């Protein structure tokens, strides 16, 4: 018997080896895609912090997306039950750390509603200026980070260049650059500063001597005058960019019904075409600050949107944010005009250990990312029985599971980024 | 529409067995309903043409208990747990607070979590809010599609926002105290 088997004979007698002998062209057509679990995050640049998405993928298609949160849980509510409301304000800074001023504002207003405090005009005007400036800074980060998510680096640099000036102005106001604790129960901790040295960023952009001293209000006006025409440039750079439109238009489409049912608020809700902004439709304790100001509430659909865009997609949500920046500039300008003649002090005195009445109240305010709610239950002690912070991003994030079903993997960062979530606020 | 009108509509529809109470003297007045029927009340509040409360702003639990015996004399509430629903209508621009009162423990047996029907079928966001209330306050929501912890790890023991919660001595070798 011939000991040298031909290759075919060998294959027949040894079935285990047959794999190696298959025609490579056949194998090529036999590529199967198995379902695979992919862990995106908690350390992933596109998840905006410590969000973990568990993706069940089949090739490039995501069949199921399960968000896992809680990596930044710092027991803020439990801490709040052991502190007086004023002591809790620094903890509210750490919730949405990109818009800490707006968090302070919501927290303070809830406490004022509970205590039945009346504020002087000046305190309200300062709050409007600071709150809207916080919104501008926050949306700038939102824009820059969204560009990064989609692979465009330069808008991020421009956004942070502008935000730096806002942070410098905030630093002059309260001494801090990120966690301000500036707006407090009864008003604000300080009045606006009178004269400051021009922020270095603003000096170099407007080609002024960095040692120039000028009133804080004028520095802010100078910044707004400089920022406003730049927004058109960002639109050319990002919003109307063909690649950007391809990555955002008609992706992550959310109907108005779904947005309402999922408790979405802020730009996410307005991006789906629901005209609802607490600055106009909220409770009087909050809306009275904005009553005399003229501003529009940008709501999708937009007449000047590219033809590919569908109501409620990523592009709409992003564009609502960009348009809000323009409106905020309007409000700040208006408020700056009113500030010098506003009556009263920047603050009414409030003791640290003021006892809360035996009552409870819930108040929501319009933060950059949506409606942030605070719920306080007083029992006659300085410490509330329950200090609840309802997060807007928490609700906005809950739609990812539905929006990411059946989309290509590359669209997941695009969808999550368009919701513009901050994990500090979700996990509290 | 104010809270008295909503109360009247609810009372007419469900009767006083379900709509247990109305408190108007509070800053945010609230309506209290019986725990067992909160899901049916929720469907009605959401779908009724006059109310249209389609937006659930917040759902949270509150633990009424003063664990310190010195302070408990001045504490006016009986020990109980409340589930608070904040609702609003984006079209009609009104809002309301709905409450459900529960015992701290089911059948007075410590460790047996109180139960209330889930409203996640009424408002989708309740899914996550209820998971958080279960995680932090130990309220069991019946018929919840995914009744797991959301903020704490799944093997965490206890519910942190309970007033008598004791911080664990150690967790996976990490010293707690």
HADDOCK unambig.tbl for C-alpha pairs under 7 A between the chains (distance, minus, plus):
assign (segid A and resid 69 and name CA) (segid B and resid 150 and name CA) 6.59 0.50 0.50
assign (segid A and resid 69 and name CA) (segid B and resid 151 and name CA) 6.08 0.50 0.50
assign (segid A and resid 70 and name CA) (segid B and resid 150 and name CA) 6.63 0.50 0.50
assign (segid A and resid 70 and name CA) (segid B and resid 151 and name CA) 3.99 0.50 0.50
assign (segid A and resid 70 and name CA) (segid B and resid 152 and name CA) 6.20 0.50 0.50
assign (segid A and resid 73 and name CA) (segid B and resid 151 and name CA) 6.50 0.50 0.50
assign (segid A and resid 78 and name CA) (segid B and resid 161 and name CA) 6.02 0.50 0.50
assign (segid A and resid 260 and name CA) (segid B and resid 54 and name CA) 6.73 0.50 0.50
assign (segid A and resid 260 and name CA) (segid B and resid 55 and name CA) 5.68 0.50 0.50
assign (segid A and resid 261 and name CA) (segid B and resid 54 and name CA) 6.55 0.50 0.50
assign (segid A and resid 261 and name CA) (segid B and resid 55 and name CA) 6.14 0.50 0.50
assign (segid A and resid 261 and name CA) (segid B and resid 123 and name CA) 5.21 0.50 0.50
assign (segid A and resid 261 and name CA) (segid B and resid 124 and name CA) 5.38 0.50 0.50
assign (segid A and resid 261 and name CA) (segid B and resid 125 and name CA) 6.49 0.50 0.50
assign (segid A and resid 262 and name CA) (segid B and resid 123 and name CA) 6.75 0.50 0.50
assign (segid A and resid 262 and name CA) (segid B and resid 124 and name CA) 5.04 0.50 0.50
assign (segid A and resid 262 and name CA) (segid B and resid 125 and name CA) 4.37 0.50 0.50
assign (segid A and resid 263 and name CA) (segid B and resid 55 and name CA) 5.92 0.50 0.50
assign (segid A and resid 263 and name CA) (segid B and resid 56 and name CA) 6.01 0.50 0.50
assign (segid A and resid 263 and name CA) (segid B and resid 57 and name CA) 6.36 0.50 0.50
assign (segid A and resid 263 and name CA) (segid B and resid 125 and name CA) 5.69 0.50 0.50
assign (segid A and resid 276 and name CA) (segid B and resid 90 and name CA) 6.74 0.50 0.50
assign (segid A and resid 281 and name CA) (segid B and resid 93 and name CA) 6.95 0.50 0.50
assign (segid A and resid 359 and name CA) (segid B and resid 26 and name CA) 6.13 0.50 0.50
assign (segid A and resid 359 and name CA) (segid B and resid 27 and name CA) 6.99 0.50 0.50
assign (segid A and resid 360 and name CA) (segid B and resid 26 and name CA) 7.00 0.50 0.50
assign (segid A and resid 360 and name CA) (segid B and resid 27 and name CA) 6.66 0.50 0.50
assign (segid A and resid 361 and name CA) (segid B and resid 27 and name CA) 6.02 0.50 0.50
assign (segid A and resid 361 and name CA) (segid B and resid 28 and name CA) 5.58 0.50 0.50
assign (segid A and resid 386 and name CA) (segid B and resid 62 and name CA) 6.38 0.50 0.50
assign (segid A and resid 390 and name CA) (segid B and resid 58 and name CA) 6.38 0.50 0.50
assign (segid A and resid 395 and name CA) (segid B and resid 125 and name CA) 6.43 0.50 0.50
assign (segid A and resid 427 and name CA) (segid B and resid 151 and name CA) 6.69 0.50 0.50
